[in-house]
Amino acid sequence: MIRVNIHEAKTHLSRYLEQLAQGEVIVICRRNVPVAELRPVRPSRLERRPVGLGKGKVEIGGAFFAPLPDDLLDAFEGR
């Protein structure tokens, strides 16, 4: 973990971005008091996620699709 003050971070931003790309964490301080933390962004998933991984693991009963009671509908609508 690298600790830098704001002026140093602004002056050497490109150097710190290179270190972030290598996995380093940078804490930015104001008068030596930490105010922010910079972390590298994780790479996004390259392959597509398969559909249907949870098929058959959850069962939804028929009551789920029944209309809501009037008092609950009134609460949602602010009555």
FINU-500865 format. One record per atom (N, C-alpha, C, O, CB): residue in three letters; x, y, z. Coordinates in steps of 0.02 Angstrom, whole numbers, plus 32768, in hexadecimal, padded with zeros to 4 digits. Glycine has a CB too. Example, Ala and Ser with C-alpha at 12.3 -4.5 7.8 and 13.67 -1.06 7.14 Angstrom:
<sites>
ala82947EE48186/ala82677F1F8186/ala82947F5B8186/ala82C87F5A81A7/ala82357F2081C4/ser82827F908162/ser82AC7FCB8165/ser82858002818A/ser829E80398192/ser82C07FE2811E/
</sites>
This chain:
<sites>
met802B7FC58000/met800080008000/met802D803E8000/met805D80428026/met7FCF8000803E/ile801C806D7FD6/ile804280AA7FCF/ile801880E37FEB/ile7FDC80E97FDB/ile805680B77F85/arg8037810E8014/arg80148149802F/arg80338187800F/arg807081908012/arg8018814C807D/val800981B17FF2/val802281EF7FD3/val7FF482287FE5/val7FB8821F7FF1/val802681E87F86/asn801082647FE8/asn7FE782A07FF3/asn7FCA82B67FB0/asn7FE282A17F7B/asn801282D88014/ile7F9882E07FB2/ile7F7382F47F76/ile7FA183137F42/ile7F9D83027F07/ile7F3C83257F88/his7FCD83417F57/his7FF983627F27/his8025832F7F04/his802E83337EC7/his802583967F4B/glu804183007F28/glu806C82CD7F0A/glu804482A17EDA/glu805C828E7EA5/glu808D82A17F41/ala800682917EED/ala7FDC82677EC2/ala7FCD828B7E80/ala7FCE826C7E4B/ala7F9A82547EE6/lys7FBF82CC7E83/lys7FB282F17E46/lys7FF082F87E1B/lys7FED82F47DDE/lys7F9683377E56/thr802983017E3B/thr8067830B7E17/thr807E82CC7DF3/thr809882CF7DBB/thr809D83237E46/his807582927E13/his809082537DF9/his805882217DE8/his806081E57DF2/his80C082347E2B/leu801F823A7DD0/leu7FE582107DC4/leu7FF581D67D94/leu7FE2819D7DA2/leu7FAC82397DA7/ser801881E37D5D/ser802581AD7D2D/ser805081767D4C/ser8045813C7D3D/ser804881C97CEF/arg807F81887D77/arg80A881557D99/arg807C812A7DC7/arg808480ED7DC8/arg80E181777DC2/tyr804F814A7DEB/tyr802481247E19/tyr7FF280F97DF3/tyr7FE080C37E0A/tyr7FFF81547E48/leu7FDB81107DB9/leu7FAE80E77D91/leu7FD180A77D7A/leu7FB280727D77/leu7F94810E7D54/glu801180AC7D69/glu803780707D56/glu803B803F7D91/glu803680037D87/glu807D80827D3E/gln804680597DCD/gln804A802E7E08/gln8006800F7E17/gln80027FD57E2D/gln806480557E44/leu7FD080357E0D/leu7F8D80197E16/leu7F817FDF7DE6/leu7F647FAC7DF9/leu7F57804F7E0B/ala7F987FE77DA8/ala7F8E7FB27D76/ala7FB27F727D8B/ala7F9F7F3C7D75/ala7FA77FC97D32/gln7FE57F787DB4/gln800A7F3D7DCC/gln7FEC7F217E0C/gln80077EF17E27/gln80547F4F7DD7/gly7FB57F3E7E24/gly7F927F227E5E/gly7F9D7F487E9F/gly7F837F347ED2/gly7FA67EDD7E67/glu7FC37F7E7E9D/glu7FD17FA47ED9/glu7F947FCC7EEF/glu7F6B7FDF7EC5/glu800D7FD47ECD/val7F8D7FD97F30/val7F5880037F4C/val7F7880457F62/val7FAD80447F81/val7F337FDF7F88/ile7F58807C7F52/ile7F7380BE7F63/ile7F4280E37F90/ile7F0780E97F7F/ile7F8280E77F23/val7F5B80FB7FC8/val7F3281237FF6/val7F46816C7FED/val7F80817D7FF3/val7F3C810C8041/ile7F1581967FDE/ile7F2181DD7FD4/ile7F1082018016/ile7EDB81F78033/ile7EF881FA7F98/cys7F3F822A802C/cys7F37824C806C/cys7F3482978063/cys7F4F82B38033/cys7F71823A809B/arg7F1382B88092/arg7F1383018096/arg7F35831180D9/arg7F1A8302810E/arg7EC983218092/arg7F6F832F80D5/arg7F97833E8111/arg7FA382FE813A/arg7F9B82FE8177/arg7F748373813D/asn7FB582CA8117/asn7FC682888134/asn7F8B82648155/asn7F948235817B/asn7FFC82918167/val7F4E827A8147/val7F128259815F/val7EF082398122/val7EDE825C80F3/val7EE1828B8184/pro7EE681F68122/pro7EC881D480E8/pro7E8281EF80D9/pro7E5981F68105/pro7EC5818980F5/val7E7681FD8098/val7E3482158082/val7E1881EA804A/val7DDB81EC803E/val7E39825D806C/ala7E4281C58027/ala7E2A819C7FEF/ala7E5981627FE4/ala7E9481637FF7/ala7E2381C67FAE/glu7E3E812E7FC5/glu7E6580F37FB6/glu7E5980E07F6D/glu7E2080D97F57/glu7E5380B77FE5/leu7E8F80D97F47/leu7E8A80C47F01/leu7E9E807B7EFC/leu7ED180657F16/leu7EB780F07ED3/arg7E7480557EDA/arg7E81800E7ECF/arg7E7C80007E84/arg7E5880237E61/arg7E4F7FE17EF7/pro7EA07FCE7E6C/pro7E9A7FBD7E25/pro7E547FA17E16/pro7E357F817E41/pro7ED07F897E11/val7E3D7FAD7DDA/val7DFC7F937DC3/val7E077F4C7DAC/val7E347F3D7D85/val7DDE7FC07D8A/arg7DDC7F207DC3/arg7DE17EDA7DAD/arg7DCC7ED47D64/arg7D9E7EF67D4E/arg7DB57EAC7DDA/pro7DEE7EAA7D3F/pro7DDA7EA17CF9/pro7D947E837CF5/pro7D817E5A7D1E/pro7E0D7E757CD4/ser7D6F7E987CC3/ser7D2C7E7E7CBA/ser7D2E7E377C9F/ser7D607E227C82/ser7D027EAC7C8B/arg7CF97E147CA9/arg7CF47DCF7C93/arg7CF57DCE7C46/arg7CD07DF37C26/arg7CB37DAD7CAD/leu7D1F7DA47C2B/leu7D267D9F7BE2/leu7CF57D6D7BC3/leu7CDB7D797B8D/leu7D6C7D8D7BD0/glu7CE97D357BE6/glu7CBB7D047BCA/glu7C757D127BE3/glu7C6B7D2E7C19/glu7CD17CBB7BDC/arg7C447CFE7BBC/arg7BFE7D097BCF/arg7BEB7CD87C06/arg7C027C9F7C08/arg7BD07D007B92/arg7BC07CEF7C33/arg7BA87CC47C68/arg7B737C957C4D/arg7B467CAB7C28/arg7B8C7CEF7CA4/pro7B767C567C5E/pro7B447C277C46/pro7B007C357C66/pro7AFB7C497CA0/pro7B597BDF7C54/val7ACB7C2A7C40/val7A877C357C57/val7A6D7BF47C74/val7A797BBE7C5A/val7A5A7C4F7C1D/gly7A477BFA7CAB/gly7A267BC07CC7/gly7A4D7B997CFB/gly7A3F7B5E7D06/gly7A147B927C91/leu7A7F7BB77D1B/leu7AA67B937D4D/leu7A7D7B7F7D8A/leu7A8C7B4E7DAA/leu7AE17BBE7D62/gly7A497BA67D99/gly7A207B977DD4/gly79E07B707DC4/gly79B57B687DEF/gly7A0E7BD77DF6/lys79DA7B577D87/lys799D7B357D73/lys79917AF87DA0/lys79BD7ACE7DA9/lys79A17B207D28/gly79547AF57DBB/gly79407ABD7DE5/gly79547AC57E2E/gly79437A9A7E57/gly795E7A7F7DCB/lys79777AFB7E40/lys798C7B047E85/lys795A7B2C7EAE/lys795B7B2B7EEB/lys79D07B277E87/val792D7B517E8C/val78FC7B7A7EAE/val78B77B697E94/val78AD7B627E57/val790B7BC67EA5/glu78887B627EC1/glu78447B547EAD/glu78187B8D7EC6/glu78187B9D7F02/glu782B7B0F7EC9/ile77F27BAC7E9A/ile77C67BE37EAC/ile777F7BCA7EAC/ile77657BB27E79/ile77CF7C1F7E7A/gly775F7BCF7EE6/gly771A7BB77EED/gly76E87BE47ECA/gly76F77C1D7EB8/gly77097BB27F36/gly76AD7BCB7EC1/gly76787BEF7E9F/gly76627C2E7EC4/gly76497C5D7EA4/gly763D7BC37E94/ala76697C2F7F07/ala76557C6A7F2E/ala767E7CA77F1C/ala76687CE07F26/ala765B7C5B7F79/phe76B97C9D7F01/phe76E47CD57EED/phe76C27D007EB8/phe76CB7D3D7EB6/phe77287CBC7ED3/phe769C7CE07E8D/phe767C7D037E56/phe76357D1C7E66/phe76157D3B7E3C/phe76797CD67E1A/ala761D7D0E7EA3/ala75DB7D247EB7/ala75DB7D707EC2/ala760F7D8C7ED3/ala75C47D007EF8/pro75A27D917EB7/pro759F7DD97EC2/pro75AF7DEB7F0B/pro75A07DC57F38/pro75597DF47EAF/leu75CC7E267F15/leu75DC7E3D7F59/leu759C7E537F7C/leu756D7E697F5B/leu760F7E767F57/pro759B7E4F7FBF/pro75617E677FE4/pro75597EB37FDC/pro758A7ED67FD0/pro75687E55802F/asp751B7ECA7FE2/asp750D7F117FD8/asp75347F3E8007/asp754B7F737FF2/asp74C37F1E7FE0/asp753C7F2B8047/asp755F7F568076/asp75A97F5D8063/asp75C77F92806E/asp75597F3A80BE/leu75C77F298048/leu760C7F2D8032/leu76127F587FF3/leu76427F7F7FED/leu76297EE68025/leu75E47F517FC5/leu75E37F7C7F8A/leu75DB7FC57F9D/leu75FC7FF07F80/leu75AC7F677F5A/asp75AF7FD37FCE/asp75A680177FE6/asp75E680348004/asp75F6806E7FF9/asp756D801A801A/ala760B800A8028/ala764A80208046/ala767C80338010/ala76A180648017/ala76677FEA8074/phe767F800B7FDA/phe76AD801A7FA4/phe769B805A7F80/phe76C6807F7F68/phe76AE7FE07F72/glu765A80687F7D/glu764280A27F59/glu763B80E07F86/glu762481147F6F/glu760080937F38/gly764D80DA7FC5/gly764C81127FF4/gly76088126800C/gly75FD8160801F/gly766B814B7FD5/arg75DA80F7800D/arg759681068026/arg758E80F4806E/arg755980FE808B/arg756280E17FFD/
</sites>
